[in-house]
Amino acid sequence: MDLTSPSLADLDRTAEDGSKDALSGTLDRNIQALLDRRAQNVREASLEERIADRITRFAGSMTFVYLHVAIFGFWILVNLGFLPFVPVFDPSLVILAMVASVEAIFLSTFVLISQNRMAAADDERADLNLQISLLHEHETTRLIALVSSLARKLGVDVDEDIDELKHDVLPEKVLDKIEREKGGKDGL
């Protein structure tokens, strides 16, 4: 039995479109888990967060741009006297400037609220990625130790660097070293 090659059953998995896809089941499960989590996050969002997201989504659309071009363009044309059938109501355009400023204040607030939510979601994904990476590193370390032990029992020469790889990397030590290195460079 060859332990290094996948089984024929794994290689023969065929996706719905006819292409070979040995990871189809795992990939489908992972995609569904991500979609379920996103749906859960949307359901758990507060009313204020949902409103801020909708406003931000609309403010970032071309419809918003077209609407503002039309309204501001009409306002400017009327108040500069280019449309004589409509009375001038803001000859110095001060009211327009005030309306635009107040709108900008509120829009920037809504954008910040949405960005804070996205940053929190990014932090969660980064934490998940770190946990998966640490788990992967631990599993790889164990596999290196196992293969090294098997190689020695079979009389196969093992590179001395392998001994270093057989030890888990402690994340707190890595972070401490990074902070020390950054501290040295910042002090220059």
Buried (B, 14 or more C-beta within 10 A) or exposed (E): EEEEEEEEEEEEEEEEEEEEBBEBEEEEEEEEEEEEBEEEBEEEBEEEBEEBBEBBEEBEEEEBEEEEEEEBEEBEEBBEEEEEEEEEEBEEBEEBEEBBEEEEEEBEEBBEBBEEBEEEEEEEEEEEEEEEEBEEEEEEBEEBBEBBEEBEEEEEEBEEEBEEEBEEEEEEEEEEEEEEEEEEEEEE
